[in-house]
Amino acid sequence: MRLASYFLVIAAAGCAGADHNTEYLNFAAEYVGIDACASCHADKAATFTQAQMGRSWEMATLANSAADFDNPAPVYDDYNDLYYQAVARGDSLYIMEYRLAGTDTVHRRIEKIAYIVGSGHHTNSHIMDVGGYLYQMPLTWYVQDSTWDLPPGFTGPNNMRFDRPIVSKCINCHNGMPDFVDGSYNKYDTVPHGIDCERCHGPGSVHIEAMRTGGAVDVSKEIDYTIVNPAKLPVNLQFNICQGCHVQGAAVPKEGKTFADFRPGMALASIENVFWPRFADSLQQFVMASHPDRLTQSACFRQSPPEKPLTCITCHDPHVPIETLGQDHYDAVCLDCHESATVEHPEPLTDSCVTCHMPVSGSSDIPHVRITDHFIRTPDTSRGTILAAETPDARFVRMASLIDPSPTAAEIAQGYLTYYEEVTNHPGFLDSAAVYLRTAQAASSLTAVAAPLIRMHYLGQNFPAITRIARSLDDVPDAWTAYRIGDAYLKVESPGAAVPYLEQAVHEAPANLRFKMRLASAYGHAGRLSEAITMLDEVLAANDQLAEAYSDRGYIHVLLRDFAQAESDLLAAIALSPDLEPALANLASLLYNTDRRTEARPLVEHLVQLDRSNIQYLQLWNLVQ
């Protein structure tokens, strides 16, 4: 607990930074891509594309994969009774999902992998592309253990199968800057193939124009302000570039900002903040992407002199593959400061410095991986281990602010809400958010905190509270808030009241298919059936892999008494999602009511297996016997 509190002071004093370096001219420049950079910096580009960041996102081909596609073992999801298996057909890669009943395959779905995420140093994850809408797929290759398994966060009830959207924050760290479709949640016109030069140096159009028109600068004598050289930045701003992706947590954008607004040379705290819990034993409780966070806890970092600061690039050259540096490289960095280590060391040195002082450790959030812990510290030589408890004490202490040392109460509340939504569903985090929102509201007004307040009630499923707040608002501040209000009205069975809010959400975010599906549902429940069909037709024209959209359209066709089209849609929904209860129930009812009781029976049997307490399913079961 003392260690965690101590770190917060260090982070505020040593890393957060406050102001942009306003001399740089490329904050408002255009991104040009790695090929434009390579036209002058061919040597750097050639090695960078082979380095870990350069290989972070690639087209899915057998040659680009580190995974075993020759003899892959199936992975069983025992919670959902589904198997997953990697499949290669020539140079194309696929993931197959299936279910067995004895020796019979009763469900089978196979989807093509569009992109591989990860350099192959720790993992290869897999991305599906449906008309520009990107989704993570339910199978990951873990390199160090040479095994296939479910991705992080896909276990138990959280397995989103082929429907986990790749939102801008995800792709902004795992790739170069994409062409994100405004008004969408996870649609991109184009995506680069790997993190590129401009992620650390900033957009390059101003620099290229300066070089083209004779504006070259002698960088041995002065700084070229048309492009950012991270080595020339103050330590805090240099550190912010790495923190943008290597400090994992509940990321909260500043008001009016998006995660894509950050440019190297800016203070990260002006764009976003990141929150993460501190535990009673934060020494051992840490996540995969926490390298700067861990480093700041080290005496080597805290005590490094201003003229020779310890930063990420003291040890790491992002332009070259890690494996080409060799262990001697890292030892030389250590000995550059600790020249007497070989003399004062209590035992003869047989291993590298990092073996003892930066031990390899597991990650608390990703299975099957081992990473170098960047908290540099002294081993307990009497025990042969780093000073730590045998079993980490995971008691929650508080939520730490990792980027901005002075977050507002509303930002802290958003941190708790994001952590609840993305990591855990423990109600205590909603309670904590409520405390900070009361503080924020007392200092401003209900209108100022309406968006996070409605989000909190939405996550807590307190839909009547949302409708009460909505009635007191003159304006709804954004599309997501409008969506949550509209959905709340649907949940309390007021579809007429839901429609204008959901129409606002769709108007402001027309490529967000989730918003469109919910508006179609509101239209359907309000008796506006033709408008519901039109909206669902638009959704399925954009993405024909959405089981829920087929299910909803099938239900509307039932109401329109177009039973043939209804059956077709409901079957399509079940083929994509075999446990989608509304589709199963509506198809079973349709079959029963068209005198096809025998065909309905296995569907109803499956429904009862899914939910034995559902009275309607049991009644339907009695009818089809």
N, C-alpha and C positions, 0 to 999 in steps of 0.2 A: 504494500500500500504506500509506504514511504517512497519507494522507487518510482511508482507511477506519478505521484504528486511532484517529485523532483523533476521528472521529465517534462512536465507541462511548462515549468518555468524555463527550462533550457530551450524548448521549442519556441516559446514566445520570444526569448532574448536572442536566440542564435539563428533562427531559420526563417521566421515568418516574413520579414521584410515589409516595407510599407509602400514605396513609391516605384513607379515605372522608371526605367532609364529613358527619358523622353527624347534623347538625342537620336535614337534610331529612327530611320526613315521608312522602314519596311513594315511597320505595324499595320498599315492600311494597304499593303501591296497585295498582288495577286499571287496565288500558288501556281507554280509552273511545272512541277513534277521532276522526278529524279533524272530523266533523260536530258532535260535542259541543263541541269547542274553538271551532268557528266560530260557535256560538250567541252567544258573547260577543266573540270576536276575528274578526269577519267580514272586516275589512280585511286583516289578516295572512293569513287563510286564502285569501282570493280571489287575492292575488298569489302566495302560496306554491304553490297548485295549478298555476300557470302557470310556476313556476320549475323548474330542472333536477331537483331532488330530488322535487318534487311530481309530476313527469311520469316518474318512474323505472320505473313498472310500471303498465301500462294494459291494458284489454280490447283484444283484437285486432280492430280494425275498420279499414277503409280510411281513415277520417278521423283515426284516432290514429297512423297509420303515417307515418314520414318516407321510406319506401322506394318504389322504383319498381315498382309492380305492373302498370303499363300495358304495358310492353314489356320484361320482365325477361329478360336473357340467362341461359342455363343455366350452371351452375358444374360443372366436371368434376373429380371426384376420381380422378386417374390411378392412385393406389395401389390403390383398390378397384374401379376401372372402373365408377363410378356417376356419374350426373348428378343435379343438384338444380335445381329451378326453382320460383320463387315463382308462386303462382296466386291470383287474386282471382275470386270468384264472388259478384257483388253486393257486399255489405259484409263478407262472410266471407272469410277469408284462409287459404291452405293452402300446404304445401310438398310438392312431388311429387319422389319419387326414382324414377329409372328407369335401365335398362341397355339398350344397343343391341347387336345383332349384325348388322352391316351396316346395313341400313335397318329391320330388324325390332326392335320393342320386346319384349325377352324377360323383363323384370321391370318392374313398375310398382307403386308404393305412394304413396298420397296421404294426408296427415294434416292435420287442421285445427289451425290456430294458435289457442291459447286466450288467450295474453297476449303483449304486446310489452314487452320490457325495454330501458330506455334512453330518455333524453329526446329523442333525435334530434340531440343536439349532436355526438356521436361515432359512435354505433352504434345500431341496433335489433337486438336478439337476440330469439329466439322460443321460446315455451314451449308444450309439449303437456300437456294435462290428461286423464288417464285415470282416472276415478273418484276424483279427489283426489290421485292420484300424479302428480307434476310431473316433466317431463323437458325438457332443452334440446334444441332441434331443430337439424339440421345445415346451417343457412343463416343468415347474418348480413348485414345491410345496413350498409355502411360509408359514413357520411354524407359525410365530407370528400372522398372519392374518388368518390362517387356510384356505388358498385359493390357487387354481391353477391359473397360469397366464403364459404368455410368458416369457421366460428367459430374463435377461438383454441383450440388444443389438439385440434382435430379432424383434423389432417393425418396422412398416412401411416397407420400401424397403429392410431393413437389415435382414429380416427373411430368414435365410439360410435353414430352415426346417430341413431336416435330413443330411445336407451336411456340417455342421460347423466342421472342423477338430480339434481334440484335439492334439495340438502340444506339443513339449517337455516342453516348459515353463509352460504350463497349468498343465500338469501331475506332473512336478517336484515339484510343490507347493501343489497339492491336494493329493499326494500319496507318497509312498516310491519310491525308485529309480527303474524305469522300465527297461526292456530289450528293448531299442529302436533299431529299425532296421535301421542301417546306410544306407544312400541313400534314405531314405523315408522322408515324411513330417509328417505323423501321424500313422505310423505302429509300433506295439510292439509285440515281441514274447510272453512275459508274463508281467503282471502288478501285483504289490503287492495289498494287500487289506488293505489300510490305511497307513497313515504316520507312520513310524516306528522309532525305537531307533536311527538308523544310520543317520537320517536326522539332528539331533542335536549333536550327539556324533561322527559322522564320521564313515567310513567303519570299520568293526570290525575284519577282518581276522588276522591282526597283534596282536591285543589284545588277541584273542582266542588262538593263537599259543603261546603267552607268558605265558598265564595261563596254557596251557597244558604242557609246558616244565619247569614249576617251576619258571617263571619270575614274580610272583606276587609282587606288590609294597605295602608297608604300606602307604595307602593314607592319614592316619592321620598325617603323618610326611613329605611326599613328593608327588609330582605330578606324576601320572602314564602317561607317554608320549606315551603309546601304544594306548590310546583312549582319546578322548577329553571329559573333564568334563567342560561344559560351565561356571559353577560357578567359575572355576579356571582361566578363561581367563581374560585378560585385558578388561575393560568395552567396548572399541570400537569393539573388536573382538567378544565379547559376543553379543553385540548389532547387529553385522552384521549377525549373525545366524538368528535372528528374522526378520531383514530387508529383507533378501533374499526372503521372501514370504509375509511379512506383510507391505511392502512398495510397493503399487500398482502404476503402471504408464507405461510409454513408456520405456520398458526395452531394453537396447542396449548392446550386448556382446562386450567385448574388442576384439581387432583384434586377430584372431587366437584362440579365446576361444568360448566355448559353455556354456549355462546355467548349464549344468550338471557337469562342471568342478569344481564348488565350493565345498569345504570341510570345515566343521566347524574348526575354528582356522585360516582360511585364511582371508585376508582382502577382503571383497566383492568387493571393488573398483578395485581390480586387475582382476576381472572376468567380471563384468558388471557395468553398471550405469543405473539409472532410472531417467527419466525426467517427470515432471508434471507441469501444468500451475499454476502460482500464479495469483490470482485475486485481484481486489481492496479490496474485503472483503474475505480474506482467512480464517477468523475466522469461517465462516459458510459453506464455499465451500470446502467440503472434501468428500473423497470416502470411501468405505467400508474398504478396506485393507490399512489403513493409520495410524495404531496405533502408531508405532515408530515415524512417522513423526509428529503426534499430540503431543506425549509425549515430544518431544524435544522443543516444544514451551512453556513448562510449567516451571514456576519458581522452582517448586519442583525438576525438572530434572536438570535445569541449576545450581542450588545452592546446590545440594547434595554434601557432602564432599567426597573426593577421598577414604577415608577409609570406607565410608558407602554410595556407589553410589546408586542412584535410577535407576534400570534397569527393564526389563520386568519380570524377575524372582523374583524381590522383592515382587511382588503381586501374580504372577502366578506360580503355580506348574504344568507343563504340564503333569506330570505323573498321575494326578487324575482329575476326571470330575469336571467341574466348579461348578455344582449344589451341590456337596458334601461339598464345602468349607464353604458356608453360608456367610451372609453379615458381621457377626462379624469378620470374617477373614480379610476382607478388611479394616474395621474400625480399627482393631488392627495395621495394617501396617501404616495407617495414624497417629495414636496416638503414634506410636513408635518414630516419630519425633516431632509431634505436641502435646506434652504432656499436654500443657496448653489449648488446644482447648476447653475443656468442661468448663473451667473457663472464658475464654475471649470471647466465642461465644456470640453475642448480644442477642440471643433468646435461650430459652430452646431447647436442642437437642431432636427432636422427630424422625428424619430420619437418615439414614446413611450418612456418609461424602460424598459418591459419588453422592447421590441424588442431591445435590446442586452444588458440585464442579466438577463433571464429569457427566453432565446430559446425559440422553438418547436422542439420536438424530436420525433422518433419515439419509440415505446415498444419495448422489447426483447421484450415478450410479446404485443402485439396488432398485427396488420398494419393498414395503411391508416389509421392515426390519427396525428394530430399534437397534442401537448399543450404547454402552457406549463410549462417546467421551473422548479420552485419553488426551485431552488438559485440564490439571488441572488448574482451575482458580477461581477467587473470584466472587460470584454472585453480581449483583447490587441489594442490599437489598431494595432499594427504589422502584424497579420495580418488584422484585421477579423473575428476570430472569438473565441469564448470560449477561454480557455486550456485546451487539451485535446489529446490525441494525435490524429493524423489517423485512426488505426484503434484502437478501444478494445482494451485488453489484458484479455481475458476469463479470464485465469488465476485460478482459485479460490484465495482466501487463507484464508478461514474463514467460519463461520456466525455471523452477528451476531444478538444478542438486541435486538430493536427496541423492546420495551415494558418488560420487567422487566430492570433492570441486573444482577440476581443470580439467574439461573435455576439450578435444581438440575441435577445431572448427568442425572437421569432426564428432565427437561424438555428438555434439550439433545438427548438421544437421540431423544425424540419429534419434535423439530424436524427432525432429519436424516431420520427415517422418513417424516414427512409430506411433506417436500420430495422424497424419493425416489419416493413413491407418487403425488404430484400433479404433479410437474414433470419429473423426470428418472428414468431407470432406471440411472444410473451406479453400479456396485457400491461405489465409494469411499464413498458416503454410508451404505451399510449397514455398512461397516467402521468408519466414524467412530461410528455409533450403538453398535456393539458395544463400543467403547472406553469410552464414557460409561456404558453399562449395567453394565460390569464395575465401574466406580467406584461406581455407585449400589448395586450388590449387595453390594460389600465394606462399605459403610456401613450396610446394613440386612440384607436377606435375599433369598433367591430368591423367596419369596412376594411380597415388596414390588415386585419388578420383573418378575413373571411376565407381566403383560399386555403391556408393551412388548417384552419378550424374545420372547414367542411371536409378536407382530406382526412383529418383525424377521426371525425365521426363516420366517414365512409369506411375507413379501415376497421373501425369498431362496430360496423353494421348498425349504427344508431341512425336509421333513415328518417324517423320523425324529427330528430333534432336538425337534420339538414334542411328539411322542408321549412321548419320554423325560421332558421337563419335566412333562407332564400327569400322568404316573404318580407324580410326587413331590408333587403338589398335593392338599391336603385339600379346598379349595374353589376353584371357578373364579370369578374376581372379577366378570365382566360378560358380557353376551350376545355381544359381538363376540369375546371371547377363547374362549368356549365354541364359537362358530361356527368359528373358525380351528382349534381342536383337532379338532372333529368332521370338518371338511373334510380335515385332515391324515390322520386315520385312514382316510378314504375314499381318499385318494391312495396310501396304502400298502396298500390293498386289505384293510382290516379294517372292513367296514361295521357289523358287530355292535358293535364298540367305538365307532364314530362316532355311533350312534343316540342314546345318552343325552346326549351333549354337544350335539347338534343339537336334541334335544327341549328342553334347557335354554334354548338360544338362542331358540327359537320361543316358549317359555313366557314368557320375559322381554321379548321383542319380537314380539308376535303379529301385528303389521301389517307386519313386514319380510318382503317376498315373497322376497327372496334367501335368507333363512334357511329359509323353507318349502320352496323348490324344492330346496335341498340336503338337507333332511330327507327329502323324497320320494325323492330319489336314493338315500339311505342305506337307506330302507325297501325300495326296489326291489332293490338289490343284496343285501339281507339276506333276500330272498324274501318280504317282507311286502307283497305286491302290492296287495291291496285298500286297505291303509293309504296306500300311495303314490298310488293313484288318488284317494282322498279328499282328500289334501293338495293334489294338483295341481288338482283341481276347485275347491278353495277359492282357490288362487292365480289361476286363470283367471276365476273369478267376480269377483274383486277387480280384475283387470287383464287384459283379453282381447287385449292387444297384446304379450305376452311370447312371443317365438318359442321360447325355450329351454324354457318350460313345455309348449308344445304338443309339442315334440320329445320331451321326457322322457315325457309321457303317451302319445304314440304308441308309444314303445318298450315301455312297460309293457303296453299293449294287444296288442302283438305277442306278448309273453310269455304273455298271457292268451288268445292265439289269437283275439282279436276283430279280425280283419284289416280289416274295413270301417271300424271306428272308428280303428284305427291309421293307415290310409291317410289318412283325413280330417284327423287331427291333424298328421301329417307334412307334408301338403300345406299346411296352415295355417301351419306353422312356416316352410316354404320361401317362401311368399308374403310373409311378413314379413321374412325374412332369407335371401336367395337363396344365400348362401355358408355356411350353417350345416351344417358337415360331418356331425355325427351324424344330422341329419334326412335329408340327402341319402343317406348310406350306408344308413340303416335302410330308407328308402323303396325304394332301389334293390334291396336284398336281398329286401324283401317282394315287389316286382314280379317279380324273378327266380324266387323260390321259389313263386310262384303262376302260373308259366308265362306271364309277360308281359315276355319278354326285350326286345322292341322298345321298350317303354315305359321299361324300365330303362336302356337304352343311353345316352341323352343325360345322364342323371343321373350315371352312372359316368364318362362322358367329362368332365363338369364336375369331378367329384372328382379325377380324374387331373390336370386342369389346375391345380387348387388345390394339390395336393401330389403331385408326380411321384415322390417317394421313398417313398411309403406302399405297403408290400408288399401289404396287404390290398386297397387300391384297384386295384392292378395285377392281382391275382388275380381280383377281381371283373370287371375289364375283359375278361380272357381268357374268363371264363365267359359273358358276355353277347354275345360276338362270334358 
